[in-house]
């Protein structure tokens, strides 16, 4: 079998899509971010597929640069057309990530979880959000492990339970009633949606009034942002 190594002789880290069938192994070298996005996307154009590939070649062993025999492609895929095969491999195969890339995903997920806890939880002694650094230190002390494949939101409850023996913490929400001049409302509705859920809204003459549910930890952030955008023309009331 012809051996063609497209990588340097020095140690190289790359990410693969692996596809196994009938005892045969097939590998594509891919950009991991683009490959994951492509796999989840409904847009499966050849142009999009080209973007994720580091090499337009199917290997039996990418590390060795070992090519696949054409007869094996036809036996397994029923065709030797590269892009038809590559599309099937990405859609149905396993995206294998390097240790370095998995660590990158874990760190990104960790930062997102810390921000979510900061936004959604409070210290019940003060009714204020915990500082980011305190949350980070508590996670380190609790030896929290981050699952790089699981959504940050889905890991929240388990992580919060691990933090409770270290810092007083609880998930809390506030219902707020906002009143502002109508000429600000259309510009700010997108911003409001980023802070929480708008449960009710009314247009009352010159005023826009809405009822929102927000994470308690971001209450002051919301006030600061609205005062900045409306030059202090917003009234905020907490519903008891």
N, CA, C and O of each residue as an XYZ file, in Angstrom:
960
protein
N       0.849     -1.204      0.000
C       0.000      0.000      0.000
C       0.874      1.239      0.000
O       1.878      1.304      0.709
N       0.493      2.204     -0.785
C       1.267      3.442     -0.889
C       1.197      4.228      0.417
O       0.111      4.439      0.957
N       2.342      4.658      0.923
C       2.409      5.429      2.161
C       2.680      6.892      1.841
O       3.690      7.209      1.213
N       1.792      7.788      2.264
C       2.010      9.217      2.038
C       1.702      9.955      3.322
O       0.537     10.072      3.702
N       2.718     10.453      3.995
C       2.515     11.171      5.252
C       2.484     12.660      4.973
O       3.495     13.250      4.592
N       1.316     13.268      5.163
C       1.177     14.700      4.876
C       1.634     15.546      6.050
O       1.623     16.774      5.962
N       2.035     14.916      7.149
C       2.436     15.636      8.341
C       3.954     15.622      8.470
O       4.628     14.766      7.897
N       4.477     16.568      9.220
C       5.918     16.635      9.447
C       6.356     15.449     10.288
O       5.528     14.761     10.884
N       7.665     15.211     10.334
C       8.195     14.092     11.108
C       8.173     14.392     12.596
O       8.271     13.479     13.416
N       8.045     15.669     12.951
C       7.954     16.009     14.358
C       6.580     15.616     14.878
O       5.665     15.346     14.099
N       6.441     15.584     16.206
C       5.169     15.183     16.816
C       4.067     16.152     16.433
O       4.199     17.360     16.633
N       2.974     15.625     15.878
C       1.874     16.454     15.401
C       0.584     16.004     16.083
O       0.350     14.809     16.262
N      -0.243     16.966     16.459
C      -1.542     16.653     17.055
C      -2.619     17.074     16.064
O      -2.628     18.213     15.598
N      -3.525     16.156     15.743
C      -4.614     16.516     14.860
C      -5.854     15.744     15.251
O      -5.782     14.766     15.994
N      -6.984     16.185     14.750
C      -8.273     15.614     15.120
C      -8.835     14.832     13.944
O      -8.687     15.225     12.786
N      -9.479     13.722     14.261
C      -9.928     12.800     13.229
C     -11.427     12.558     13.286
O     -12.057     12.670     14.337
N     -11.980     12.224     12.124
C     -13.278     11.566     12.059
C     -12.979     10.114     11.716
O     -12.328      9.829     10.710
N     -13.458      9.191     12.558
C     -13.221      7.766     12.333
C     -14.534      7.073     11.971
O     -15.592      7.342     12.540
N     -14.417      6.171     11.001
C     -15.588      5.410     10.541
C     -15.144      3.965     10.368
O     -14.198      3.688      9.631
N     -15.817      3.048     11.039
C     -15.465      1.631     10.967
C     -16.650      0.810     10.478
O     -17.770      0.963     10.966
N     -16.390     -0.065      9.506
C     -17.446     -0.948      9.009
C     -16.804     -2.141      8.307
O     -15.793     -2.001      7.618
N     -17.400     -3.307      8.489
C     -16.900     -4.542      7.878
C     -15.429     -4.782      8.231
O     -14.671     -5.330      7.430
N     -15.036     -4.365      9.442
C     -13.660     -4.575      9.870
C     -12.658     -3.629      9.225
O     -11.450     -3.792      9.397
N     -13.151     -2.644      8.486
C     -12.281     -1.680      7.824
C     -12.319     -0.349      8.574
O     -13.361      0.057      9.090
N     -11.170      0.323      8.628
C     -11.061      1.614      9.315
C     -10.820      2.725      8.306
O      -9.967      2.605      7.427
N     -11.585      3.818      8.441
C     -11.440      4.969      7.546
C     -11.315      6.226      8.395
O     -12.030      6.385      9.384
N     -10.409      7.118      8.010
C     -10.150      8.315      8.808
C     -10.055      9.556      7.928
O      -9.507      9.520      6.826
N     -10.600     10.648      8.440
C     -10.465     11.975      7.844
C      -9.776     12.878      8.856
O     -10.026     12.770     10.057
N      -8.911     13.767      8.379
C      -8.278     14.755      9.252
C      -9.080     16.044      9.148
O      -9.261     16.573      8.052
N      -9.564     16.555     10.281
C     -10.516     17.662     10.258
C     -10.159     18.755     11.260
O      -9.397     18.544     12.204
N     -10.740     19.932     11.020
C     -10.753     20.995     12.016
C     -11.878     20.653     12.993
O     -13.028     20.532     12.571
N     -11.584     20.494     14.282
C     -12.611     19.995     15.219
C     -13.804     20.926     15.388
O     -14.943     20.461     15.427
N     -13.564     22.241     15.490
C     -14.678     23.183     15.661
C     -15.629     23.117     14.474
O     -16.847     23.035     14.634
N     -15.040     23.155     13.267
C     -15.864     23.147     12.054
C     -16.542     21.796     11.856
O     -17.672     21.736     11.371
N     -15.865     20.716     12.224
C     -16.453     19.384     12.063
C     -17.666     19.213     12.967
O     -18.686     18.670     12.543
N     -17.560     19.672     14.207
C     -18.685     19.579     15.141
C     -19.844     20.444     14.647
O     -20.999     20.021     14.684
N     -19.530     21.660     14.184
C     -20.574     22.556     13.669
C     -21.252     21.952     12.441
O     -22.472     22.025     12.297
N     -20.450     21.356     11.559
C     -20.997     20.737     10.342
C     -21.913     19.573     10.702
O     -22.997     19.432     10.137
N     -21.478     18.749     11.635
C     -22.260     17.567     12.024
C     -23.622     17.970     12.577
O     -24.609     17.262     12.378
N     -23.677     19.106     13.273
C     -24.915     19.557     13.893
C     -25.773     20.396     12.943
O     -26.950     20.638     13.208
N     -25.172     20.837     11.833
C     -25.871     21.737     10.920
C     -26.758     20.972      9.949
O     -26.543     19.790      9.682
N     -27.756     21.669      9.428
C     -28.610     21.096      8.390
C     -28.069     21.430      7.002
O     -28.539     20.892      5.999
N     -27.082     22.319      6.953
C     -26.479     22.713      5.673
C     -25.285     21.812      5.400
O     -24.259     21.907      6.074
N     -25.422     20.932      4.402
C     -24.401     19.926      4.137
C     -23.805     20.108      2.731
O     -23.627     19.133      2.001
N     -23.504     21.337      2.361
C     -22.973     21.583      1.021
C     -21.532     21.101      0.916
O     -20.836     20.955      1.922
N     -21.096     20.856     -0.314
C     -19.709     20.446     -0.539
C     -18.745     21.540     -0.098
O     -17.659     21.252      0.404
N     -19.143     22.794     -0.286
C     -18.296     23.916      0.133
C     -18.085     23.897      1.646
O     -16.967     24.089      2.124
N     -19.161     23.664      2.396
C     -19.039     23.591      3.847
C     -18.191     22.397      4.278
O     -17.434     22.472      5.246
N     -18.332     21.301      3.546
C     -17.548     20.110      3.854
C     -16.067     20.361      3.618
O     -15.229     19.951      4.421
N     -15.743     21.032      2.521
C     -14.343     21.338      2.213
C     -13.695     22.143      3.340
O     -12.515     21.961      3.639
N     -14.464     23.024      3.957
C     -13.920     23.910      4.986
C     -13.442     23.153      6.217
O     -12.517     23.597      6.897
N     -14.062     22.014      6.510
C     -13.691     21.312      7.740
C     -12.499     20.391      7.548
O     -11.907     19.940      8.529
N     -12.131     20.100      6.292
C     -11.097     19.106      6.021
C      -9.707     19.716      6.043
O      -9.459     20.750      5.421
N      -8.812     19.073      6.756
C      -7.402     19.467      6.733
C      -6.693     18.839      5.538
O      -5.649     19.328      5.108
N      -7.251     17.770      5.006
C      -6.698     17.102      3.829
C      -7.846     16.416      3.098
O      -8.671     15.751      3.724
N      -7.903     16.572      1.782
C      -8.959     15.940      0.996
C      -8.496     14.531      0.636
O      -8.202     14.225     -0.519
N      -8.442     13.690      1.660
C      -7.916     12.337      1.502
C      -8.502     11.452      2.591
O      -8.685     11.886      3.728
N      -8.791     10.216      2.235
C      -9.297      9.247      3.196
C      -8.157      8.286      3.541
O      -7.530      7.699      2.659
N      -7.908      8.143      4.825
C      -6.807      7.309      5.297
C      -7.337      6.059      5.999
O      -8.451      6.040      6.523
N      -6.510      5.024      5.991
C      -6.778      3.878      6.871
C      -6.094      4.115      8.209
O      -6.529      3.600      9.239
N      -5.012      4.905      8.185
C      -4.305      5.311      9.395
C      -3.651      6.657      9.108
O      -2.602      6.721      8.468
N      -4.276      7.730      9.584
C      -3.791      9.076      9.247
C      -2.412      9.350      9.831
O      -1.608     10.050      9.215
N      -2.126      8.801     11.019
C      -0.826      9.057     11.641
C       0.312      8.501     10.803
O       1.399      9.076     10.747
N       0.048      7.382     10.156
C       1.069      6.783      9.295
C       0.974      7.286      7.859
O       1.859      7.027      7.044
N      -0.101      8.005      7.554
C      -0.303      8.476      6.186
C      -0.742      7.374      5.251
O      -0.541      7.474      4.041
N      -1.344      6.313      5.792
C      -1.728      5.154      4.984
C      -3.037      5.410      4.251
O      -4.064      5.685      4.872
N      -2.991      5.318      2.931
C      -4.185      5.534      2.124
C      -5.100      4.311      2.154
O      -4.682      3.219      2.539
N      -6.355      4.509      1.741
C      -7.332      3.424      1.670
C      -7.391      2.909      0.235
O      -7.364      3.693     -0.714
N      -7.470      1.596      0.083
C      -7.634      1.026     -1.255
C      -9.003      1.391     -1.815
O      -9.997      1.379     -1.089
N      -9.056      1.715     -3.100
C     -10.315      2.110     -3.729
C     -11.349      0.995     -3.639
O     -12.541      1.263     -3.491
N     -10.899     -0.253     -3.725
C     -11.856     -1.376     -3.664
C     -12.547     -1.430     -2.300
O     -13.710     -1.822     -2.202
N     -11.814     -1.030     -1.237
C     -12.437     -1.009      0.093
C     -13.490      0.090      0.181
O     -14.525     -0.089      0.822
N     -13.227      1.227     -0.462
C     -14.213      2.317     -0.481
C     -15.494      1.861     -1.160
O     -16.592      2.118     -0.665
N     -15.355      1.191     -2.286
C     -16.530      0.746     -3.042
C     -17.277     -0.333     -2.272
O     -18.508     -0.356     -2.269
N     -16.536     -1.235     -1.615
C     -17.166     -2.303     -0.833
C     -18.002     -1.728      0.306
O     -19.126     -2.169      0.543
N     -17.441     -0.733      1.016
C     -18.104     -0.196      2.211
C     -19.117      0.886      1.867
O     -20.217      0.907      2.419
N     -18.752      1.785      0.957
C     -19.598      2.963      0.687
C     -20.375      2.862     -0.624
O     -21.286      3.655     -0.868
N     -20.024      1.900     -1.462
C     -20.714      1.758     -2.735
C     -20.308      2.792     -3.756
O     -20.951      2.920     -4.798
N     -19.246      3.536     -3.474
C     -18.754      4.566     -4.382
C     -17.308      4.891     -4.018
O     -16.849      4.591     -2.915
N     -16.601      5.505     -4.960
C     -15.251      5.996     -4.662
C     -15.227      7.523     -4.678
O     -14.162      8.132     -4.577
N     -16.421      8.150     -4.807
C     -16.512      9.615     -4.826
C     -16.128     10.164     -3.445
O     -16.788      9.879     -2.446
N     -15.052     10.952     -3.409
C     -14.504     11.399     -2.129
C     -15.525     12.150     -1.282
O     -15.686     11.842     -0.101
N     -16.216     13.128     -1.861
C     -17.089     13.982     -1.060
C     -18.349     13.255     -0.584
O     -18.871     13.565      0.487
N     -18.841     12.293     -1.367
C     -19.973     11.487     -0.898
C     -19.555     10.654      0.313
O     -20.302     10.517      1.281
N     -18.338     10.098      0.234
C     -17.832      9.283      1.335
C     -17.544     10.147      2.559
O     -17.902      9.786      3.681
N     -16.891     11.300      2.335
C     -16.538     12.185      3.445
C     -17.783     12.674      4.166
O     -17.791     12.754      5.394
N     -18.834     13.001      3.424
C     -20.080     13.468      4.049
C     -20.661     12.371      4.944
O     -21.090     12.644      6.065
N     -20.673     11.138      4.452
C     -21.211     10.023      5.233
C     -20.349      9.776      6.475
O     -20.875      9.493      7.551
N     -19.042      9.883      6.327
C     -18.149      9.663      7.458
C     -18.368     10.690      8.559
O     -18.412     10.339      9.739
N     -18.507     11.966      8.176
C     -18.702     13.017      9.180
C     -20.073     12.880      9.836
O     -20.203     13.043     11.049
N     -21.097     12.578      9.031
C     -22.451     12.452      9.568
C     -22.595     11.262     10.512
O     -23.261     11.362     11.543
N     -21.970     10.134     10.162
C     -22.213      8.894     10.894
C     -21.015      8.427     11.718
O     -21.154      7.554     12.575
N     -19.839      9.003     11.464
C     -18.640      8.563     12.165
C     -18.438      9.262     13.501
O     -19.272     10.055     13.939
N     -17.331      8.955     14.129
C     -16.995      9.508     15.447
C     -15.909     10.572     15.289
O     -14.855     10.318     14.706
N     -16.181     11.761     15.813
C     -15.169     12.816     15.804
C     -14.269     12.595     17.013
O     -14.708     12.719     18.156
N     -13.016     12.271     16.753
C     -12.057     12.022     17.823
C     -11.215     13.269     18.053
O     -10.621     13.814     17.122
N     -11.173     13.711     19.303
C     -10.500     14.958     19.646
C      -9.198     14.680     20.384
O      -9.099     13.726     21.156
N      -8.201     15.527     20.138
C      -6.936     15.389     20.856
C      -7.121     15.793     22.312
O      -8.081     16.480     22.663
N      -6.184     15.354     23.159
C      -6.230     15.731     24.574
C      -6.173     17.244     24.719
O      -6.841     17.812     25.583
N      -5.378     17.902     23.875
C      -5.254     19.360     23.942
C      -6.586     20.031     23.620
O      -6.975     21.004     24.266
N      -7.278     19.503     22.620
C      -8.546     20.121     22.233
C      -9.619     19.861     23.285
O     -10.426     20.741     23.583
N      -9.628     18.647     23.850
C     -10.602     18.361     24.917
C     -10.374     19.279     26.112
O     -11.333     19.729     26.739
N      -9.104     19.563     26.434
C      -8.796     20.465     27.537
C      -9.292     21.875     27.219
O      -9.794     22.574     28.100
N      -9.152     22.283     25.977
C      -9.659     23.590     25.545
C     -11.178     23.668     25.725
O     -11.697     24.673     26.211
N     -11.889     22.604     25.332
C     -13.338     22.569     25.507
C     -13.725     22.636     26.982
O     -14.655     23.348     27.361
N     -12.992     21.876     27.813
C     -13.296     21.871     29.254
C     -13.103     23.255     29.861
O     -13.909     23.692     30.681
N     -12.040     23.942     29.462
C     -11.772     25.267     30.019
C     -12.844     26.261     29.589
O     -13.291     27.080     30.391
N     -13.259     26.191     28.325
C     -14.328     27.071     27.847
C     -15.628     26.781     28.602
O     -16.340     27.703     28.999
N     -15.934     25.479     28.799
C     -17.157     25.087     29.505
C     -17.089     25.523     30.964
O     -18.091     25.955     31.533
N     -15.909     25.411     31.570
C     -15.719     25.809     32.960
C     -16.009     27.298     33.138
O     -16.698     27.689     34.080
N     -15.487     28.122     32.242
C     -15.715     29.567     32.324
C     -17.197     29.894     32.169
O     -17.721     30.779     32.845
N     -17.865     29.173     31.275
C     -19.295     29.424     31.069
C     -20.089     29.044     32.312
O     -21.012     29.760     32.699
N     -19.739     27.925     32.940
C     -20.445     27.478     34.144
C     -20.252     28.477     35.277
O     -21.195     28.789     36.005
N     -19.036     28.976     35.426
C     -18.761     29.968     36.477
C     -19.618     31.210     36.260
O     -20.176     31.755     37.212
N     -19.723     31.657     35.015
C     -20.540     32.835     34.720
C     -22.024     32.562     34.981
O     -22.742     33.432     35.475
N     -22.478     31.354     34.648
C     -23.875     30.998     34.899
C     -24.177     30.993     36.395
O     -25.216     31.494     36.826
N     -23.265     30.424     37.184
C     -23.468     30.401     38.637
C     -23.464     31.818     39.192
O     -24.255     32.150     40.074
N     -22.570     32.648     38.672
C     -22.500     34.055     39.102
C     -23.808     34.779     38.797
O     -24.266     35.608     39.583
N     -24.406     34.459     37.646
C     -25.628     35.143     37.223
C     -26.876     34.598     37.909
O     -27.813     35.347     38.187
N     -26.889     33.305     38.180
C     -28.130     32.673     38.604
C     -28.215     32.376     40.097
O     -29.285     32.034     40.600
N     -27.105     32.503     40.803
C     -27.098     32.139     42.219
C     -26.713     33.324     43.099
O     -26.110     34.295     42.642
N     -27.077     33.215     44.366
C     -26.734     34.259     45.331
C     -26.176     33.628     46.605
O     -26.316     32.429     46.847
N     -25.545     34.473     47.401
C     -25.150     34.122     48.765
C     -26.363     34.439     49.638
O     -26.710     35.611     49.779
N     -27.023     33.435     50.231
C     -28.253     33.684     50.993
C     -28.045     34.557     52.229
O     -29.010     35.075     52.791
N     -26.781     34.725     52.658
C     -26.516     35.590     53.806
C     -26.634     37.063     53.435
O     -27.015     37.894     54.259
N     -26.302     37.376     52.185
C     -26.277     38.778     51.744
C     -27.287     39.072     50.649
O     -27.573     40.232     50.351
N     -27.833     38.001     50.044
C     -28.711     38.130     48.871
C     -28.002     38.790     47.700
O     -28.644     39.415     46.855
N     -26.695     38.657     47.646
C     -25.885     39.185     46.549
C     -25.196     38.028     45.825
O     -24.978     36.971     46.417
N     -24.851     38.219     44.552
C     -24.142     37.155     43.839
C     -22.735     36.961     44.392
O     -22.107     37.910     44.860
N     -22.252     35.736     44.334
C     -20.870     35.467     44.716
C     -19.940     36.037     43.635
O     -20.246     35.934     42.447
N     -18.815     36.634     44.030
C     -17.829     37.070     43.030
C     -17.317     35.872     42.226
O     -17.262     34.751     42.731
N     -16.952     36.122     40.993
C     -16.476     35.066     40.098
C     -15.289     34.321     40.705
O     -15.224     33.094     40.642
N     -14.347     35.066     41.295
C     -13.159     34.433     41.864
C     -13.517     33.480     43.003
O     -12.903     32.422     43.143
N     -14.508     33.849     43.815
C     -14.937     32.983     44.926
C     -15.519     31.681     44.388
O     -15.256     30.603     44.919
N     -16.313     31.798     43.326
C     -16.903     30.606     42.710
C     -15.809     29.708     42.134
O     -15.829     28.488     42.299
N     -14.862     30.340     41.461
C     -13.763     29.583     40.858
C     -12.945     28.856     41.927
O     -12.598     27.687     41.757
N     -12.638     29.546     43.022
C     -11.874     28.929     44.107
C     -12.644     27.777     44.752
O     -12.065     26.747     45.096
N     -13.950     27.961     44.909
C     -14.776     26.907     45.503
C     -14.831     25.680     44.594
O     -14.822     24.546     45.073
N     -14.887     25.908     43.293
C     -14.883     24.787     42.347
C     -13.567     24.032     42.414
O     -13.538     22.804     42.342
N     -12.481     24.776     42.551
C     -11.166     24.126     42.690
C     -11.100     23.303     43.974
O     -10.610     22.173     43.974
N     -11.602     23.887     45.079
C     -11.575     23.193     46.360
C     -12.453     21.945     46.327
O     -12.115     20.924     46.927
N     -13.570     22.033     45.630
C     -14.482     20.890     45.534
C     -14.020     19.871     44.490
O     -14.622     18.809     44.330
N     -12.955     20.211     43.796
C     -12.414     19.353     42.732
C     -13.484     18.990     41.713
O     -13.656     17.828     41.345
N     -14.198     20.021     41.271
C     -15.271     19.825     40.296
C     -14.677     19.414     38.957
O     -13.737     20.040     38.467
N     -15.228     18.364     38.373
C     -14.804     17.924     37.050
C     -15.826     18.367     36.018
O     -17.032     18.203     36.201
N     -15.317     18.934     34.930
C     -16.183     19.446     33.866
C     -16.266     18.421     32.748
O     -15.248     17.895     32.298
N     -17.484     18.141     32.304
C     -17.704     17.264     31.153
C     -17.710     18.138     29.905
O     -18.609     18.958     29.717
N     -16.707     17.959     29.056
C     -16.578     18.840     27.891
C     -17.674     18.630     26.859
O     -17.900     19.490     26.008
N     -18.366     17.478     26.928
C     -19.398     17.194     25.929
C     -20.796     17.585     26.399
O     -21.689     17.788     25.577
N     -20.991     17.691     27.701
C     -22.317     17.999     28.251
C     -22.525     19.514     28.298
O     -21.594     20.267     28.584
N     -23.740     19.946     28.019
C     -24.043     21.371     28.059
C     -23.772     21.948     29.440
O     -24.000     21.287     30.453
N     -23.286     23.186     29.475
C     -22.980     23.842     30.754
C     -24.218     23.886     31.639
O     -24.134     23.630     32.840
N     -25.370     24.213     31.049
C     -26.607     24.327     31.821
C     -26.995     22.996     32.471
O     -27.567     22.975     33.561
N     -26.680     21.881     31.791
C     -27.053     20.568     32.308
C     -26.153     20.106     33.451
O     -26.489     19.159     34.163
N     -25.015     20.767     33.628
C     -24.091     20.403     34.705
C     -24.275     21.265     35.951
O     -23.696     20.989     37.002
N     -25.078     22.302     35.821
C     -25.211     23.305     36.882
C     -25.622     22.712     38.231
O     -24.950     22.937     39.238
N     -26.726     21.953     38.256
C     -27.280     21.499     39.527
C     -26.295     20.622     40.302
O     -26.134     20.777     41.513
N     -25.646     19.710     39.600
C     -24.690     18.828     40.265
C     -23.511     19.622     40.824
O     -23.041     19.353     41.930
N     -23.035     20.605     40.050
C     -21.899     21.406     40.502
C     -22.283     22.268     41.700
O     -21.511     22.388     42.651
N     -23.473     22.869     41.659
C     -23.935     23.697     42.783
C     -24.015     22.855     44.062
O     -23.656     23.326     45.142
N     -24.482     21.619     43.936
C     -24.571     20.751     45.124
C     -23.186     20.469     45.698
O     -23.045     20.299     46.909
N     -22.163     20.418     44.849
C     -20.799     20.190     45.324
C     -20.203     21.442     45.970
O     -19.290     21.352     46.790
N     -20.731     22.614     45.591
C     -20.227     23.867     46.155
C     -20.848     24.190     47.509
O     -20.259     24.933     48.294
N     -22.029     23.644     47.795
C     -22.759     24.011     49.011
C     -21.988     23.751     50.303
O     -22.104     24.550     51.232
N     -21.200     22.667     50.411
C     -20.424     22.490     51.647
C     -19.288     23.506     51.803
O     -18.713     23.631     52.885
N     -18.969     24.223     50.741
C     -17.837     25.147     50.755
C     -18.280     26.599     50.865
O     -17.703     27.372     51.631
N     -19.300     26.970     50.105
C     -19.832     28.334     50.193
C     -21.358     28.277     50.282
O     -21.973     27.411     49.658
N     -21.977     29.178     51.041
C     -23.448     29.226     51.076
C     -23.958     29.727     49.727
O     -23.584     30.813     49.282
N     -24.797     28.949     49.088
C     -25.212     29.305     47.734
C     -26.599     28.754     47.446
O     -26.937     27.649     47.871
N     -27.388     29.515     46.734
C     -28.687     29.024     46.286
C     -29.077     29.711     44.995
O     -28.719     30.860     44.736
N     -29.828     28.965     44.192
C     -30.369     29.528     42.956
C     -31.554     30.401     43.333
O     -32.421     29.985     44.101
N     -31.589     31.595     42.800
C     -32.672     32.512     43.157
C     -33.097     33.312     41.933
O     -32.290     33.611     41.053
N     -34.370     33.648     41.899
C     -34.902     34.476     40.816
C     -35.679     35.637     41.412
O     -36.187     35.554     42.531
N     -35.760     36.688     40.674
C     -36.565     37.841     41.064
C     -37.567     38.146     39.962
O     -37.291     37.968     38.776
N     -38.719     38.603     40.378
C     -39.704     39.150     39.433
C     -39.604     40.664     39.518
O     -39.783     41.240     40.591
N     -39.321     41.308     38.403
C     -39.178     42.767     38.396
C     -40.189     43.381     37.441
O     -40.518     42.809     36.402
N     -40.670     44.549     37.813
C     -41.567     45.336     36.966
C     -40.780     46.548     36.476
O     -40.304     47.351     37.278
N     -40.646     46.674     35.171
C     -39.888     47.764     34.568
C     -40.839     48.743     33.897
O     -41.765     48.342     33.192
N     -40.603     50.014     34.120
C     -41.378     51.067     33.451
C     -40.395     52.045     32.836
O     -39.495     52.549     33.508
N     -40.581     52.310     31.530
C     -39.675     53.225     30.842
C     -40.420     53.929     29.706
O     -41.452     53.433     29.255
N     -39.918     55.071     29.238
C     -40.546     55.747     28.109
C     -40.582     54.841     26.881
O     -39.637     54.093     26.628
N     -41.673     54.908     26.121
C     -41.859     53.986     24.991
C     -40.757     54.105     23.943
O     -40.451     53.127     23.261
N     -40.152     55.292     23.803
C     -39.154     55.438     22.739
C     -37.870     54.661     23.036
O     -37.029     54.489     22.154
N     -37.721     54.194     24.277
C     -36.574     53.329     24.592
C     -36.911     51.853     24.403
O     -36.021     51.033     24.177
N     -38.198     51.514     24.495
C     -38.620     50.119     24.588
C     -38.172     49.271     23.399
O     -37.602     48.196     23.585
N     -38.429     49.751     22.170
C     -38.107     48.933     21.003
C     -36.609     48.666     20.905
O     -36.192     47.604     20.444
N     -35.801     49.632     21.341
C     -34.353     49.458     21.281
C     -33.848     48.515     22.365
O     -32.812     47.871     22.198
N     -34.575     48.432     23.475
C     -34.078     47.685     24.631
C     -34.669     46.279     24.775
O     -34.197     45.509     25.612
N     -35.683     45.924     23.988
C     -36.321     44.623     24.181
C     -35.337     43.473     23.951
O     -35.389     42.456     24.643
N     -34.449     43.639     22.981
C     -33.439     42.610     22.737
C     -32.494     42.459     23.915
O     -32.111     41.346     24.274
N     -32.120     43.579     24.514
C     -31.244     43.563     25.688
C     -31.960     42.909     26.867
O     -31.370     42.112     27.596
N     -33.236     43.254     27.049
C     -34.010     42.679     28.151
C     -34.087     41.159     28.028
O     -33.973     40.446     29.025
N     -34.280     40.667     26.813
C     -34.389     39.222     26.597
C     -33.105     38.499     26.993
O     -33.144     37.329     27.374
N     -31.981     39.182     26.905
C     -30.712     38.584     27.290
C     -30.534     38.469     28.793
O     -29.663     37.736     29.260
N     -31.366     39.199     29.568
C     -31.270     39.165     31.024
C     -32.240     38.173     31.659
O     -32.014     37.710     32.777
N     -33.310     37.847     30.954
C     -34.289     36.951     31.551
C     -35.480     36.738     30.638
O     -35.373     36.864     29.418
N     -36.621     36.413     31.241
C     -37.834     36.107     30.484
C     -38.870     37.203     30.679
O     -39.260     37.508     31.806
N     -39.313     37.794     29.574
C     -40.391     38.787     29.637
C     -41.713     38.030     29.715
O     -42.101     37.350     28.765
N     -42.400     38.148     30.838
C     -43.634     37.388     31.049
C     -44.873     38.161     30.633
O     -45.893     37.567     30.285
N     -44.789     39.484     30.668
C     -45.942     40.303     30.281
C     -45.444     41.685     29.900
O     -44.490     42.194     30.489
N     -46.089     42.290     28.917
C     -45.714     43.653     28.531
C     -46.958     44.454     28.159
O     -47.923     43.926     27.605
N     -46.905     45.736     28.478
C     -48.021     46.640     28.176
C     -47.473     47.957     27.650
O     -46.437     48.448     28.097
N     -48.203     48.513     26.686
C     -47.867     49.837     26.147
C     -48.946     50.796     26.660
O     -50.080     50.795     26.181
N     -48.567     51.604     27.636
C     -49.525     52.475     28.308
C     -49.211     53.938     28.001
O     -48.465     54.607     28.716
N     -49.816     54.405     26.899
C     -49.572     55.802     26.523
C     -48.105     56.041     26.214
O     -47.566     55.485     25.258
N     -47.464     56.867     27.022
C     -46.057     57.201     26.804
C     -45.098     56.226     27.480
O     -43.881     56.368     27.353
N     -45.629     55.241     28.195
C     -44.780     54.316     28.947
C     -44.890     52.880     28.436
O     -45.943     52.430     27.983
N     -43.779     52.196     28.526
C     -43.728     50.754     28.281
C     -43.508     50.080     29.633
O     -42.583     50.437     30.363
N     -44.361     49.103     29.969
C     -44.257     48.407     31.248
C     -44.141     46.908     30.973
O     -44.905     46.349     30.187
N     -43.192     46.279     31.622
C     -43.082     44.835     31.440
C     -42.735     44.147     32.753
O     -42.100     44.714     33.642
N     -43.181     42.904     32.830
C     -42.912     42.055     33.996
C     -41.908     41.006     33.551
O     -42.137     40.297     32.572
N     -40.779     40.904     34.279
C     -39.711     40.000     33.895
C     -39.305     39.085     35.032
O     -39.350     39.462     36.204
N     -38.904     37.865     34.663
C     -38.282     36.957     35.627
C     -36.801     36.893     35.272
O     -36.436     36.576     34.140
N     -35.947     37.199     36.261
C     -34.510     37.228     36.015
C     -33.760     36.467     37.114
O     -34.255     36.359     38.236
N     -32.570     35.939     36.801
C     -31.736     35.381     37.872
C     -31.396     36.481     38.870
O     -31.009     37.582     38.477
N     -31.538     36.188     40.151
C     -31.319     37.220     41.170
C     -29.910     37.800     41.116
O     -29.701     38.972     41.430
N     -28.958     36.986     40.722
C     -27.572     37.436     40.721
C     -27.252     38.528     39.725
O     -26.216     39.183     39.835
N     -28.132     38.734     38.747
C     -27.830     39.771     37.743
C     -28.726     40.998     37.904
O     -28.779     41.853     37.019
N     -29.427     41.083     39.028
C     -30.344     42.206     39.235
C     -29.631     43.549     39.094
O     -30.107     44.430     38.377
N     -28.495     43.712     39.772
C     -27.787     44.992     39.711
C     -27.217     45.242     38.323
O     -27.143     46.388     37.882
N     -26.814     44.176     37.627
C     -26.325     44.341     36.252
C     -27.431     44.894     35.358
O     -27.191     45.764     34.521
N     -28.660     44.371     35.551
C     -29.800     44.848     34.771
C     -30.070     46.323     35.053
O     -30.272     47.111     34.129
N     -30.073     46.689     36.323
C     -30.318     48.089     36.699
C     -29.280     49.003     36.067
O     -29.617     50.032     35.483
N     -28.024     48.620     36.189
C     -26.938     49.451     35.646
C     -27.069     49.606     34.138
O     -26.890     50.698     33.599
N     -27.384     48.497     33.456
C     -27.485     48.541     31.993
C     -28.659     49.415     31.551
O     -28.525     50.209     30.620
N     -29.805     49.273     32.215
C     -30.976     50.055     31.828
C     -30.788     51.540     32.140
O     -31.185     52.396     31.350
N     -30.188     51.842     33.278
C     -29.936     53.251     33.606
C     -28.988     53.887     32.596
O     -29.134     55.054     32.231
N     -28.017     53.095     32.154
C     -27.061     53.603     31.169
C     -27.757     53.876     29.832
O     -27.522     54.906     29.201
N     -28.619     52.940     29.407
C     -29.263     53.058     28.100
C     -30.390     54.096     28.088
O     -30.682     54.680     27.045
N     -31.024     54.328     29.248
C     -32.167     55.253     29.299
C     -31.806     56.560     30.001
O     -32.669     57.406     30.235
N     -30.534     56.719     30.332
C     -30.083     57.921     31.054
C     -30.862     58.102     32.356
O     -31.213     59.218     32.739
N     -31.120     56.986     33.021
C     -31.792     57.022     34.319
C     -33.298     57.155     34.239
O     -33.945     57.459     35.241
N     -33.883     56.929     33.035
C     -35.328     57.133     32.855
C     -36.144     55.860     33.070
O     -37.301     55.807     32.653
N     -35.592     54.858     33.694
C     -36.299     53.617     33.921
C     -36.620     53.474     35.405
O     -35.813     53.821     36.267
N     -37.810     52.959     35.683
C     -38.206     52.670     37.054
C     -38.243     51.153     37.217
O     -38.870     50.456     36.419
N     -37.572     50.641     38.249
C     -37.517     49.191     38.478
C     -38.096     48.897     39.845
O     -37.701     49.490     40.849
N     -39.056     47.957     39.866
C     -39.687     47.575     41.110
C     -39.662     46.051     41.234
O     -40.001     45.337     40.290
N     -39.257     45.563     42.405
C     -39.239     44.122     42.643
C     -40.617     43.687     43.123
O     -41.147     44.242     44.085
N     -41.194     42.700     42.457
C     -42.492     42.185     42.853
C     -42.319     41.214     44.021
O     -41.542     40.264     43.932
N     -43.019     41.447     45.078
C     -42.920     40.614     46.279
C     -43.705     39.322     46.101
O     -43.740     38.491     47.008
